[in-house]
Amino acid sequence: MTAPTRKQMHLAAHFPGVNNTTVWNDPRSKSQIEFSSFEHLARTAERGRFDFFFLAEGLRLREHKGRIHDLDVVGRPESLTVLSALAAVTERLGLAATVNATFNEPYELARRLATLDHLSDGRAAWNVVTSSDAFTGENFRRGGCLDRADLPRVPGSARTGGTPYSRAAEFVATARELWDTWTPDGTPRPFRHQGQHFTIEGEFTVPRSPQGHPVIIQAGDSPEGREFAASAADVTFTRHGTLETGRTFYADVKARLAKYGRQPEDLKIMPRVTFVLGDSDAEAQESAAEIRRRQISPQNAILALEQVWGRDLSSYDPDGPLPEIDPDPDSGPVQGRVSDPFPSSRLRSTRGGPIAVAARWRALSEAKGLSIRQTVIETTGRQSFIGSPETVASQLIEFVSTDAADGFVLVPHLTPGGLDDFVDRVVPLLQERGAFRTEYTGLTLRSHLGLADPVGKD
């Protein structure tokens, strides 16, 4: 009797850049600007037979009370330029970048992505985001922000009113129209697009690329985000820390695909996760606690507190007790600034708003005798897989085999060597258990992800 084939896992590597995950004061932490850092992580991911390497985007240095946030002083390089360089030192690894659809135009960005797809022989991917952030928009000619009230709803969404996803949806559709203007035999044709956000016409300069369309990635857990993923994305990033919430999200999004004529396998769901390894589970737990302490500096603890309270709390001692005053319920986060240093937490919008969050934090602090910093450490942790290589491999397999995910985007806490242990110690176990490839079987990112090539128009 042949053993049943195990569901195959997809893996991606997130370059650990400007975020609260990276432990910059570790002596093993290196530059976020030097090409050698990007090359090291990309080569490690390719050695581990990962699907793709991912770069986030930062279009403005964040500020808090008029001062540049200390994490941002390491700089924020332009992602597609970095990926173009990585195309020359990798052979199979997919190359993905976040590029903002608010501050770009379809024709120009479609050219850049198609060019990367040619340079890499079919390994390009685009993580689509939009922004209503006027602070970031000040760096751009138009001011660049989207008025949420003036935007049409996403097709298929039950919500009325505006949403930035409508621009993203039209941007992606327009880019795909441009990529399809060249026939498979290499004949260019003129294009014309007229819509809510874009009216353009002309001729696209880049021939059809090896994948036809670069892979489209999306991140968003809201109803509109889920609908956009179902209608237009090839991969969706998500944040779900338990099997139960992961399975619920997975089932919901996959069920939305049918209305767009798509199959469940047409969209890969990949949570962004962290990991900590040790020779034993106990050692890994001890290491994880120390890493978390180093990630939450005294400054970041106060910033997180201000995100919940909506008040200036700079006079408070991070090693002292939580404020006795209540949060200001009418004070939202300042867009673009570091009023939310922990965006994965969405602190002020979580389960009942700031008053409810503060009450839970106080209860935890009083029960355990925790300071401000200790409370933040306990309440703002990202999802992590912690344990021995055997334990982590088993946890990852359980998520995928029980349909809580199709794979994972791994976010190491060290730049650039934080992925080394995972590739050396966990990937071989996944391969031995039949959960992950031992070799690449195709040349393009679409082939790695098991996605069909788009049909070119004659």
C-alpha positions as CSV (number, residue, x, y, z in Angstrom):
1,M,0.0,0.0,0.0
2,T,1.3,3.4,-0.9
3,A,1.3,6.0,1.8
4,P,-0.9,9.0,1.1
5,T,0.8,12.1,-0.3
6,R,1.2,14.8,2.3
7,K,0.0,18.3,1.4
8,Q,3.0,20.3,0.3
9,M,4.1,23.4,2.2
10,H,5.1,26.7,0.6
11,L,7.8,28.8,2.3
12,A,8.9,32.4,1.8
13,A,11.6,34.4,3.5
14,H,10.9,38.0,4.7
15,F,14.0,40.2,4.8
16,P,14.0,41.4,8.5
17,G,14.2,45.2,8.0
18,V,12.7,48.2,9.8
19,N,10.4,46.6,12.3
20,N,10.1,45.6,15.9
21,T,10.9,42.0,15.1
22,T,14.6,42.7,14.2
23,V,17.0,42.6,17.1
24,W,19.5,45.3,16.0
25,N,21.6,45.2,19.1
26,D,22.6,41.6,18.6
27,P,26.3,41.4,17.5
28,R,25.3,39.1,14.7
29,S,23.0,41.7,13.2
30,K,24.5,43.4,10.1
31,S,23.6,46.1,7.6
32,Q,20.1,46.6,6.1
33,I,21.6,48.6,3.2
34,E,24.7,46.6,2.0
35,F,23.9,44.2,-0.8
36,S,25.8,41.4,1.0
37,S,22.9,41.3,3.6
38,F,20.2,40.8,0.9
39,E,22.4,38.3,-0.9
40,H,23.0,36.2,2.2
41,L,19.4,35.8,3.1
42,A,18.3,35.2,-0.6
43,R,21.0,32.5,-1.1
44,T,20.0,30.9,2.2
45,A,16.3,30.8,1.1
46,E,17.3,29.3,-2.2
47,R,19.5,26.7,-0.6
48,G,16.4,25.8,1.4
49,R,14.3,25.6,-1.8
50,F,12.0,28.4,-0.6
51,D,9.3,29.7,-3.0
52,F,10.3,33.3,-2.8
53,F,12.2,36.1,-1.0
54,F,10.1,39.1,0.1
55,L,10.9,42.8,0.7
56,A,8.6,45.2,2.4
57,E,8.4,48.9,1.6
58,G,9.0,52.1,3.5
59,L,8.3,55.3,1.6
60,R,9.0,57.7,4.5
61,L,10.9,57.7,7.7
62,R,8.4,57.5,10.6
63,E,8.2,60.2,13.2
64,H,7.0,60.3,16.7
65,K,6.5,63.8,18.4
66,G,8.6,65.3,15.5
67,R,11.5,62.9,15.9
68,I,12.6,60.1,13.5
69,H,11.8,56.7,15.0
70,D,15.1,55.1,16.0
71,L,14.5,51.9,14.0
72,D,14.3,53.9,10.8
73,V,17.8,55.3,11.0
74,V,19.1,52.2,9.4
75,G,17.4,53.3,6.1
76,R,14.9,52.0,3.7
77,P,16.2,51.0,0.2
78,E,14.0,50.7,-2.9
79,S,12.8,47.1,-3.2
80,L,12.6,46.5,-7.0
81,T,16.2,47.8,-7.4
82,V,17.4,45.3,-4.8
83,L,15.4,42.4,-6.4
84,S,16.9,43.2,-9.8
85,A,20.4,42.8,-8.3
86,L,19.3,39.6,-6.6
87,A,18.1,38.2,-9.9
88,A,21.7,38.0,-11.0
89,V,22.9,36.0,-7.9
90,T,20.0,33.5,-7.6
91,E,18.5,31.0,-10.1
92,R,15.2,29.7,-8.9
93,L,14.1,31.8,-5.9
94,G,11.0,34.0,-6.5
95,L,11.6,37.7,-5.9
96,A,8.7,39.6,-4.3
97,A,8.3,43.3,-3.3
98,T,5.7,45.5,-1.8
99,V,5.0,48.4,-4.1
100,N,2.4,51.0,-3.3
101,A,-0.4,51.4,-5.8
102,T,-1.3,54.9,-4.4
103,F,2.1,56.5,-5.3
104,N,2.7,54.7,-8.6
105,E,0.9,54.6,-12.0
106,P,-0.1,51.3,-13.7
107,Y,1.9,51.8,-16.9
108,E,5.2,52.7,-15.1
109,L,4.9,50.0,-12.5
110,A,3.8,47.3,-14.9
111,R,6.9,48.0,-17.0
112,R,9.2,47.7,-13.9
113,L,7.6,44.4,-12.8
114,A,7.6,42.9,-16.4
115,T,11.3,43.9,-16.6
116,L,12.1,42.2,-13.4
117,D,10.2,39.1,-14.6
118,H,12.4,39.1,-17.8
119,L,15.6,39.7,-15.8
120,S,14.8,36.8,-13.4
121,D,13.4,34.4,-16.1
122,G,10.0,34.4,-14.5
123,R,10.4,34.9,-10.8
124,A,8.8,38.3,-10.1
125,A,6.0,39.0,-7.7
126,W,4.2,42.2,-6.5
127,N,2.6,42.7,-3.1
128,V,-0.1,45.2,-3.7
129,V,-0.8,47.9,-1.1
130,T,-2.6,51.3,-1.1
131,S,-2.4,54.1,1.3
132,S,-4.7,56.9,2.7
133,D,-1.7,58.2,4.6
134,A,-1.2,62.0,3.9
135,F,2.0,62.0,6.0
136,T,3.7,59.7,3.5
137,G,1.9,61.4,0.7
138,E,3.8,64.6,1.4
139,N,6.8,63.0,-0.2
140,F,4.9,62.9,-3.5
141,R,3.7,65.5,-6.0
142,R,0.0,64.9,-5.6
143,G,0.0,64.6,-1.8
144,G,-0.8,61.0,-2.7
145,C,-3.5,60.1,-0.2
146,L,-6.8,58.4,-1.0
147,D,-10.1,59.9,0.4
148,R,-11.8,56.8,1.7
149,A,-15.2,58.5,1.5
150,D,-14.9,59.0,-2.3
151,L,-13.8,55.5,-3.3
152,P,-16.2,52.9,-4.7
153,R,-16.6,49.7,-3.0
154,V,-14.7,46.5,-4.0
155,P,-16.8,44.3,-6.3
156,G,-18.4,41.5,-4.3
157,S,-18.0,43.3,-1.0
158,A,-21.1,43.7,1.1
159,R,-19.8,47.0,2.6
160,T,-20.9,50.2,1.1
161,G,-18.9,53.4,0.9
162,G,-15.2,53.8,0.1
163,T,-12.2,51.5,0.4
164,P,-8.6,51.7,-0.9
165,Y,-9.0,48.2,-2.2
166,S,-11.0,49.6,-5.1
167,R,-7.9,51.4,-6.4
168,A,-5.8,48.3,-5.8
169,A,-8.3,46.2,-7.8
170,E,-8.4,48.5,-10.7
171,F,-4.6,49.0,-10.6
172,V,-4.1,45.2,-10.8
173,A,-6.6,44.8,-13.5
174,T,-5.0,47.6,-15.6
175,A,-1.5,46.1,-15.1
176,R,-2.8,42.8,-16.3
177,E,-4.4,44.5,-19.4
178,L,-1.0,46.0,-20.2
179,W,0.9,42.7,-19.7
180,D,-1.6,41.0,-22.1
181,T,-1.2,43.6,-24.9
182,W,1.7,41.6,-26.3
183,T,0.6,38.3,-27.9
184,P,2.4,35.1,-27.1
185,D,4.1,35.2,-30.5
186,G,5.6,38.7,-29.7
187,T,3.2,41.1,-31.4
188,P,2.5,44.3,-29.6
189,R,-1.0,45.8,-29.6
190,P,-2.3,49.2,-28.4
191,F,-4.2,49.4,-25.2
192,R,-7.0,51.7,-23.9
193,H,-8.3,51.6,-20.3
194,Q,-10.9,53.9,-18.9
195,G,-12.0,53.5,-15.3
196,Q,-12.7,55.1,-11.9
197,H,-9.0,55.7,-11.1
198,F,-7.2,55.5,-14.4
199,T,-7.7,56.5,-18.0
200,I,-4.7,55.6,-20.2
201,E,-4.0,54.5,-23.7
202,G,-0.9,53.8,-25.8
203,E,1.4,50.9,-26.4
204,F,3.2,48.9,-23.8
205,T,7.0,48.7,-24.4
206,V,7.9,45.4,-22.7
207,P,7.2,42.0,-24.5
208,R,5.2,39.4,-22.6
209,S,7.3,38.1,-19.7
210,P,8.1,34.5,-18.9
211,Q,5.3,34.2,-16.4
212,G,2.8,36.2,-18.5
213,H,1.8,38.0,-15.3
214,P,4.1,38.4,-12.3
215,V,2.6,36.8,-9.2
216,I,0.2,39.1,-7.3
217,I,0.4,39.1,-3.5
218,Q,-2.0,40.8,-1.1
219,A,-2.3,41.3,2.7
220,G,-5.5,42.1,4.5
221,D,-7.8,40.4,7.0
222,S,-10.8,42.8,6.6
223,P,-13.9,41.7,4.6
224,E,-12.7,43.9,1.8
225,G,-9.2,42.5,2.0
226,R,-10.5,38.9,1.8
227,E,-12.7,39.8,-1.1
228,F,-9.8,41.4,-3.0
229,A,-7.7,38.3,-2.3
230,A,-10.4,36.0,-3.6
231,S,-10.9,38.1,-6.8
232,A,-7.4,39.1,-7.8
233,A,-4.5,37.7,-5.7
234,D,-2.4,34.6,-6.2
235,V,-1.0,34.7,-2.6
236,T,-2.4,36.4,0.5
237,F,-0.5,37.1,3.6
238,T,-2.3,36.9,6.9
239,R,-1.8,37.0,10.7
240,H,-3.5,34.1,12.6
241,G,-1.8,32.8,15.6
242,T,-3.8,29.7,16.4
243,L,-5.0,26.7,14.4
244,E,-8.6,27.6,15.1
245,T,-8.4,31.2,13.7
246,G,-6.2,30.0,10.9
247,R,-8.7,27.4,9.8
248,T,-11.6,29.8,10.0
249,F,-9.8,32.4,7.9
250,Y,-8.7,29.8,5.4
251,A,-12.2,28.3,4.9
252,D,-13.7,31.8,4.6
253,V,-11.3,33.1,1.9
254,K,-11.2,29.8,-0.1
255,A,-15.0,29.8,-0.1
256,R,-15.1,33.2,-1.8
257,L,-13.1,32.1,-4.8
258,A,-15.9,30.3,-6.6
259,K,-17.9,33.5,-7.4
260,Y,-14.9,34.7,-9.4
261,G,-14.6,31.4,-11.3
262,R,-11.5,30.4,-9.4
263,Q,-10.5,27.1,-7.7
264,P,-9.2,26.8,-4.1
265,E,-5.7,26.0,-5.4
266,D,-5.6,29.3,-7.3
267,L,-4.9,31.3,-4.1
268,K,-2.2,30.4,-1.5
269,I,-2.7,31.5,2.1
270,M,0.6,32.2,3.9
271,P,0.7,33.6,7.4
272,R,3.7,35.7,8.4
273,V,5.3,34.1,11.3
274,T,8.4,34.1,13.5
275,F,10.3,31.2,14.9
276,V,12.8,30.4,17.6
277,L,14.8,27.2,17.7
278,G,16.7,25.4,20.5
279,D,18.2,22.1,21.2
280,S,15.1,21.4,23.4
281,D,11.7,23.0,23.7
282,A,12.7,24.5,27.1
283,E,15.8,26.1,25.6
284,A,13.8,27.5,22.7
285,Q,11.2,29.0,25.1
286,E,14.0,30.6,27.2
287,S,15.6,32.1,24.0
288,A,12.2,33.4,22.8
289,A,11.6,35.2,26.1
290,E,15.1,36.9,25.8
291,I,14.5,37.8,22.2
292,R,11.2,39.4,23.0
293,R,12.8,41.5,25.8
294,R,15.3,42.8,23.4
295,Q,12.7,43.5,20.7
296,I,10.7,45.7,23.1
297,S,13.0,48.6,24.2
298,P,11.8,51.0,26.9
299,Q,11.1,53.5,24.1
300,N,9.0,51.0,22.1
301,A,7.1,50.0,25.3
302,I,6.0,53.6,25.8
303,L,5.1,54.0,22.1
304,A,2.9,50.9,22.4
305,L,1.2,52.2,25.5
306,E,0.5,55.5,23.7
307,Q,-1.1,53.6,20.8
308,V,-3.6,52.2,23.2
309,W,-4.1,55.2,25.5
310,G,-4.1,57.9,22.7
311,R,-2.2,60.2,25.0
312,D,1.3,61.5,25.5
313,L,2.8,59.2,28.1
314,S,6.4,60.1,27.6
315,S,6.7,61.0,31.3
316,Y,5.9,57.5,32.4
317,D,8.6,55.1,33.5
318,P,8.5,52.0,31.3
319,D,9.6,50.0,34.3
320,G,6.8,51.4,36.4
321,P,3.1,50.6,36.6
322,L,0.4,51.2,33.9
323,P,-1.2,54.7,33.9
324,E,-4.2,55.1,36.2
325,I,-5.9,57.5,33.7
326,D,-8.1,56.0,31.1
327,P,-7.4,56.0,27.3
328,D,-8.8,58.8,25.2
329,P,-11.4,57.0,23.0
330,D,-11.5,59.8,20.5
331,S,-7.7,59.8,19.8
332,G,-6.9,57.6,16.8
333,P,-3.4,56.8,15.6
334,V,-1.6,59.5,13.6
335,Q,-1.3,58.2,10.0
336,G,2.2,57.5,8.9
337,R,3.8,58.2,12.3
338,V,5.0,55.7,14.9
339,S,1.8,55.9,16.9
340,D,1.5,52.2,16.0
341,P,4.9,50.7,16.4
342,F,3.3,47.3,16.4
343,P,1.1,47.3,13.3
344,S,0.4,43.5,13.6
345,S,-1.4,44.2,16.9
346,R,-3.8,46.9,15.7
347,L,-4.0,47.7,19.3
348,R,-6.7,50.4,19.3
349,S,-9.1,48.4,17.1
350,T,-8.8,45.1,18.9
351,R,-11.8,43.6,20.7
352,G,-13.7,46.5,22.1
353,G,-11.4,49.4,21.4
354,P,-8.9,51.2,23.7
355,I,-10.9,51.2,26.9
356,A,-11.4,47.4,26.7
357,V,-7.7,46.8,25.7
358,A,-6.5,49.0,28.6
359,A,-8.8,47.0,31.0
360,R,-7.3,43.7,29.9
361,W,-3.8,45.1,30.2
362,R,-4.4,46.4,33.7
363,A,-5.9,43.0,34.8
364,L,-2.9,41.2,33.4
365,S,-0.5,43.7,35.0
366,E,-2.1,43.5,38.4
367,A,-2.4,39.7,38.4
368,K,1.3,39.2,37.5
369,G,2.8,42.3,38.9
370,L,4.0,43.5,35.6
371,S,5.5,46.9,34.6
372,I,4.6,48.8,31.5
373,R,7.4,47.2,29.5
374,Q,6.6,43.7,30.8
375,T,3.0,44.1,30.0
376,V,3.8,45.2,26.4
377,I,6.1,42.2,26.0
378,E,3.3,39.8,27.1
379,T,0.5,41.4,25.0
380,T,2.1,42.4,21.7
381,G,4.0,39.3,20.7
382,R,3.7,38.1,17.1
383,Q,2.7,34.6,16.2
384,S,5.7,32.3,16.7
385,F,6.7,28.7,16.3
386,I,9.0,28.0,19.3
387,G,10.7,24.7,20.1
388,S,13.3,22.2,18.9
389,P,13.5,21.6,15.2
390,E,11.4,18.5,15.5
391,T,8.7,20.4,17.4
392,V,8.6,23.4,15.0
393,A,8.5,21.1,12.0
394,S,5.5,19.2,13.5
395,Q,3.7,22.5,14.2
396,L,4.2,23.8,10.7
397,I,3.0,20.5,9.2
398,E,-0.1,20.5,11.4
399,F,-1.1,24.0,10.2
400,V,-0.8,23.0,6.6
401,S,-2.2,19.5,6.8
402,T,-5.3,20.7,8.6
403,D,-6.0,23.7,6.3
404,A,-5.0,26.5,8.6
405,A,-2.5,27.6,5.9
406,D,-0.9,26.7,2.6
407,G,2.5,27.8,3.9
408,F,4.4,30.5,5.7
409,V,6.3,33.7,5.3
410,L,9.1,33.4,7.8
411,V,10.3,36.6,9.5
412,P,13.7,36.1,11.2
413,H,14.8,38.3,14.0
414,L,18.4,38.7,12.8
415,T,19.7,40.4,9.6
416,P,20.8,38.6,7.5
417,G,21.7,35.2,9.2
418,G,18.4,34.6,11.0
419,L,17.2,32.1,8.5
420,D,20.3,29.9,8.6
421,D,19.3,27.6,11.4
422,F,15.8,27.1,10.0
423,V,17.2,26.0,6.6
424,D,19.8,23.8,8.2
425,R,17.7,22.2,10.9
426,V,14.0,22.4,10.1
427,V,13.8,22.1,6.3
428,P,15.5,18.7,6.2
429,L,12.9,17.4,8.7
430,L,10.1,18.8,6.5
431,Q,11.6,17.1,3.5
432,E,12.1,13.8,5.3
433,R,8.4,13.9,6.3
434,G,7.3,14.6,2.7
435,A,5.9,18.0,3.5
436,F,8.3,20.1,1.5
437,R,10.2,19.8,-1.8
438,T,13.7,18.5,-1.9
439,E,14.4,20.2,-5.3
440,Y,12.8,22.8,-7.4
441,T,10.8,21.2,-10.2
442,G,10.1,24.3,-12.3
443,L,11.8,27.5,-13.3
444,T,9.2,30.2,-12.5
445,L,7.6,31.4,-9.2
446,R,4.2,30.3,-10.6
447,S,5.6,26.8,-11.0
448,H,6.9,26.8,-7.4
449,L,3.5,27.9,-6.1
450,G,1.5,25.4,-8.3
451,L,-0.2,28.3,-10.1
452,A,-1.4,28.1,-13.7
453,D,0.2,30.5,-16.2
454,P,-2.3,33.2,-17.4
455,V,-3.6,32.5,-20.8
456,G,-2.2,35.0,-23.3
457,K,-4.5,36.7,-25.8
458,D,-3.8,36.1,-29.5
